[in-house]
Amino acid sequence: IPTSLMEEAGIELLALSTDRILWEARSAFLDDNPEAAKNLIPLDREVNRRFNNAFDVIISQQERYPEYASGLSYLTIVVKSLERLSDHLMNIAESVVFRVSGIDIRHQ
């Protein structure tokens, strides 16, 4: 798959955003910091936005470049895995908020 196709999908930016959530959720957990955990909500929205964009671009590229369809199919798995990782990290952050403050911020 040409690098330009991966750049257009923004996969690296999606990975960097997920990585940021990983380290900040880790810190919120280790420090019992519900405010830091709540601050991850906009980052999670960013990951979701980046995932939706990447997914749309990958699907359109499969139509445009059928010769790369197999590799692009694997990229859909990669971007979905990054999005799911972000979701799991947000579950940890939400648990920190609930454990420390007793406030349930899920599904808001």
Secondary structure, 3 states (H helix, E strand, C coil): CCHHHHHHHCHHHHHHHHHHHHHHHHHHHHCCCHHHHHCCHHHHHHHHHHHHHHHHHHHHHHHHCHHHHHHHHHHHHHHHHHHHHHHHHHHHHHHHHHHHHCCCCCCC
